[in-house]
Amino acid sequence: MNDIRDALDQFYRSLHQRRGTGRAGASFRGFKPIKSDALAVHPAQVKEAEADAKKKGVPVEFMKDGRPVFTSRSQRKRYMQIYGFFDRAGGYGDAQPGQFKGSDTASGPPSERELRSEY
């Protein structure tokens, strides 16, 4: 009986294994950096965008083609909130409309005053 159970368990794990983790069901263990096309800047603005993001408290590296590279979901969420973006298809914990401090609707990015009060 244990042989059948072991064989079924091995078969199930081979079907439902997450890429890069070697284990079934591991959520962000094999997390890869997110390179965002939607949040990209013009390639000529890469240095300016990196400096501005660092100044606003969310240091983000940009690729030569202008795409930001986020090292975690929380970094992506914070960057999107600061710049007034949100994820229409976002899940729990992603940037959503109305999450800006002091706003009840998706009226846009937080003001400079609101940003300063958070730090």
C-alpha positions as CSV (number, residue, x, y, z in Angstrom):
1,M,0.0,0.0,0.0
2,N,2.8,2.4,0.8
3,D,4.4,1.7,-2.6
4,I,1.3,2.9,-4.3
5,R,1.0,5.9,-2.1
6,D,4.7,6.8,-2.7
7,A,4.3,6.4,-6.5
8,L,1.2,8.6,-6.6
9,D,2.9,11.2,-4.4
10,Q,5.9,11.2,-6.7
11,F,3.7,11.5,-9.8
12,Y,1.7,14.3,-8.3
13,R,4.8,16.3,-7.4
14,S,6.2,15.8,-10.9
15,L,3.0,17.3,-12.3
16,H,2.7,20.2,-9.9
17,Q,6.2,21.2,-9.3
18,R,6.9,25.0,-9.4
19,R,9.7,26.0,-11.7
20,G,13.1,26.8,-10.1
21,T,12.2,25.5,-6.6
22,G,12.5,21.7,-6.9
23,R,9.5,21.5,-4.5
24,A,5.7,21.4,-5.1
25,G,3.8,24.2,-3.6
26,A,6.7,26.6,-2.8
27,S,5.3,30.1,-3.4
28,F,8.1,32.6,-3.8
29,R,11.1,30.4,-3.0
30,G,12.3,30.6,-6.5
31,F,11.3,34.2,-7.0
32,K,12.8,35.8,-10.1
33,P,13.2,39.6,-10.4
34,I,10.4,41.3,-12.3
35,K,11.3,43.3,-15.4
36,S,8.3,45.5,-16.1
37,D,7.4,46.6,-19.6
38,A,4.5,48.7,-18.4
39,L,6.5,50.8,-16.0
40,A,9.4,51.4,-18.4
41,V,10.9,54.8,-19.1
42,H,12.6,56.1,-22.2
43,P,16.1,54.7,-22.4
44,A,17.5,58.3,-22.3
45,Q,15.8,58.8,-18.9
46,V,17.2,55.7,-17.1
47,K,19.7,57.6,-14.9
48,E,17.1,60.3,-14.1
49,A,14.5,57.6,-13.2
50,E,16.9,55.7,-11.0
51,A,17.9,58.9,-9.1
52,D,14.2,60.0,-8.7
53,A,13.2,56.6,-7.4
54,K,16.1,56.6,-4.9
55,K,15.2,60.1,-3.8
56,K,11.6,59.0,-3.2
57,G,12.7,56.1,-1.0
58,V,12.3,53.1,-3.4
59,P,15.7,52.5,-5.1
60,V,15.1,50.6,-8.3
61,E,17.6,49.6,-11.0
62,F,16.6,50.1,-14.6
63,M,17.9,48.1,-17.6
64,K,19.4,49.9,-20.6
65,D,16.1,49.6,-22.5
66,G,14.3,51.5,-19.7
67,R,12.6,48.6,-17.9
68,P,12.7,48.7,-14.1
69,V,13.9,45.5,-12.3
70,F,12.0,44.8,-9.1
71,T,13.6,42.4,-6.6
72,S,10.4,41.8,-4.7
73,R,6.7,42.2,-4.9
74,S,6.8,44.7,-2.0
75,Q,9.3,46.9,-3.8
76,R,7.1,46.8,-7.0
77,K,4.0,47.7,-4.9
78,R,5.7,50.6,-3.2
79,Y,7.1,52.0,-6.5
80,M,3.7,51.8,-8.1
81,Q,2.0,53.5,-5.2
82,I,4.6,56.4,-5.1
83,Y,4.2,57.0,-8.8
84,G,0.5,56.6,-8.9
85,F,0.2,53.3,-10.8
86,F,-1.9,50.3,-9.8
87,D,-2.3,46.7,-11.0
88,R,-5.8,46.0,-12.5
89,A,-5.2,42.3,-12.3
90,G,-3.3,42.5,-9.0
91,G,-3.7,39.9,-6.2
92,Y,-3.7,40.3,-2.5
93,G,-0.8,42.5,-1.5
94,D,-0.3,44.2,-4.9
95,A,-0.9,47.9,-5.7
96,Q,-4.6,48.6,-5.9
97,P,-6.7,51.7,-6.7
98,G,-7.4,53.7,-3.6
99,Q,-4.4,52.5,-1.6
100,F,-2.7,55.9,-1.5
101,K,-2.4,57.4,1.9
102,G,-5.3,59.8,2.5
103,S,-7.3,58.9,-0.6
104,D,-10.5,56.9,-0.9
105,T,-10.5,56.6,-4.6
106,A,-7.9,56.2,-7.4
107,S,-7.6,59.9,-7.8
108,G,-3.9,59.8,-8.6
109,P,-0.6,59.6,-6.9
110,P,0.0,60.9,-3.4
111,S,1.0,64.5,-3.1
112,E,4.5,65.5,-2.0
113,R,3.2,66.4,1.4
114,E,1.6,63.0,1.8
115,L,4.9,61.3,0.8
116,R,7.0,63.4,3.2
117,S,4.6,62.6,6.1
118,E,5.1,58.8,5.6
119,Y,8.8,59.1,6.3
